[in-house]
Amino acid sequence: MSKIMKDMNIISRCQLSYRSEMTSNELLGCHHPFVLAICRKPGMTQDEISRELCLNKSTVARALIQLEEKGYVKRESKPDDKRSVIVFPTDKMTQILPTVKKIADNFNEMISCDISENELEIFVSVLEKMSEKARKITQKTEGVVEK
């Protein structure tokens, strides 16, 4: 099983490197998941983005500050809860969305081009099951402090 995680981590790091190479210096490869999530569901709170991307809240806050400074997102307090911050894409972000999607599609196509359609369907199905289980495990352990 550790081989699975090792290989998934290698793919993830290679994809990050590829995304960084393929985009401008202004938008970093690590920002791509934020672009996809925020454009898919504008008006999410920072906490919802954190859960969606499986990132800790401070990482999300730092990334959103960077994206806001570069003009990609607009953050504002939630009207009914001033402690919650909701995030919206700007026109600049929606304009870069097709490029971000194309970069992701190109990478996925390149790494899977020698794999049959049947193998890919099985692989995706297994990954979805593992991803869902991983989310459930981390949701159960959120807020638990180890002694």
URNORPE-V740425 format. One record per residue. N is the residue number from 1. RES is the residue in one letter. NEAR is the number of other C-alpha atoms within 12 Angstrom. D_FIRST is the distance of its C-alpha to the first C-alpha in Angstrom with 1 decimal. Layout:
n & res & near & d_first
N & RES & NEAR & D_FIRST
N & RES & NEAR & D_FIRST
This chain:
n & res & near & d_first
1 & M & 8 & 0.0
2 & S & 8 & 3.8
3 & K & 9 & 5.3
4 & I & 14 & 5.3
5 & M & 15 & 6.9
6 & K & 12 & 8.8
7 & D & 13 & 10.2
8 & M & 17 & 11.0
9 & N & 14 & 12.8
10 & I & 14 & 14.6
11 & I & 19 & 15.8
12 & S & 21 & 16.9
13 & R & 16 & 18.8
14 & C & 21 & 20.3
15 & Q & 27 & 21.5
16 & L & 24 & 23.0
17 & S & 21 & 24.8
18 & Y & 26 & 26.0
19 & R & 30 & 27.3
20 & S & 23 & 29.1
21 & E & 19 & 30.7
22 & M & 23 & 31.9
23 & T & 25 & 33.5
24 & S & 16 & 36.5
25 & N & 13 & 36.4
26 & E & 22 & 37.4
27 & L & 31 & 34.3
28 & L & 25 & 31.1
29 & G & 29 & 27.8
30 & C & 32 & 26.3
31 & H & 36 & 29.1
32 & H & 37 & 28.1
33 & P & 31 & 25.9
34 & F & 46 & 29.0
35 & V & 39 & 31.3
36 & L & 30 & 29.4
37 & A & 32 & 29.0
38 & I & 35 & 32.6
39 & C & 30 & 34.2
40 & R & 20 & 32.4
41 & K & 20 & 33.7
42 & P & 24 & 36.5
43 & G & 26 & 37.7
44 & M & 28 & 34.3
45 & T & 31 & 34.4
46 & Q & 39 & 32.5
47 & D & 24 & 30.6
48 & E & 25 & 29.7
49 & I & 35 & 28.6
50 & S & 28 & 26.4
51 & R & 22 & 24.7
52 & E & 25 & 24.6
53 & L & 24 & 22.9
54 & C & 26 & 20.7
55 & L & 23 & 22.7
56 & N & 20 & 24.8
57 & K & 22 & 28.4
58 & S & 15 & 29.8
59 & T & 21 & 27.7
60 & V & 31 & 29.0
61 & A & 25 & 32.5
62 & R & 19 & 32.6
63 & A & 31 & 31.4
64 & L & 37 & 34.0
65 & I & 23 & 36.7
66 & Q & 22 & 36.0
67 & L & 30 & 36.1
68 & E & 27 & 39.3
69 & E & 16 & 41.0
70 & K & 20 & 40.3
71 & G & 22 & 41.7
72 & Y & 32 & 38.7
73 & V & 35 & 38.6
74 & K & 29 & 41.1
75 & R & 29 & 40.2
76 & E & 23 & 42.6
77 & S & 18 & 42.9
78 & K & 17 & 42.3
79 & P & 12 & 45.8
80 & D & 10 & 45.2
81 & D & 11 & 43.0
82 & K & 12 & 44.0
83 & R & 13 & 40.9
84 & S & 21 & 38.5
85 & V & 28 & 38.4
86 & I & 29 & 38.0
87 & V & 37 & 37.1
88 & F & 34 & 38.7
89 & P & 32 & 38.4
90 & T & 24 & 41.5
91 & D & 15 & 43.0
92 & K & 22 & 41.5
93 & M & 32 & 38.0
94 & T & 25 & 38.8
95 & Q & 18 & 40.2
96 & I & 27 & 37.1
97 & L & 28 & 34.8
98 & P & 18 & 35.4
99 & T & 23 & 34.5
100 & V & 34 & 31.3
101 & K & 25 & 30.3
102 & K & 18 & 31.4
103 & I & 27 & 29.3
104 & A & 29 & 26.2
105 & D & 18 & 27.1
106 & N & 18 & 27.9
107 & F & 24 & 24.6
108 & N & 22 & 22.7
109 & E & 17 & 25.2
110 & M & 16 & 24.9
111 & I & 18 & 21.1
112 & S & 19 & 21.2
113 & C & 14 & 24.6
114 & D & 12 & 23.4
115 & I & 16 & 21.2
116 & S & 13 & 23.2
117 & E & 13 & 24.0
118 & N & 12 & 22.5
119 & E & 14 & 19.1
120 & L & 19 & 19.3
121 & E & 14 & 20.3
122 & I & 14 & 17.4
123 & F & 18 & 14.9
124 & V & 17 & 16.9
125 & S & 14 & 17.0
126 & V & 15 & 13.3
127 & L & 17 & 13.0
128 & E & 15 & 16.0
129 & K & 14 & 14.7
130 & M & 18 & 11.6
131 & S & 20 & 14.1
132 & E & 16 & 16.6
133 & K & 14 & 14.5
134 & A & 16 & 13.6
135 & R & 19 & 17.4
136 & K & 15 & 18.4
137 & I & 14 & 16.4
138 & T & 17 & 18.0
139 & Q & 16 & 21.3
140 & K & 12 & 21.4
141 & T & 12 & 20.9
142 & E & 16 & 23.3
143 & G & 9 & 26.2
144 & V & 10 & 24.8
145 & V & 7 & 25.7
146 & E & 6 & 24.0
147 & K & 3 & 26.6
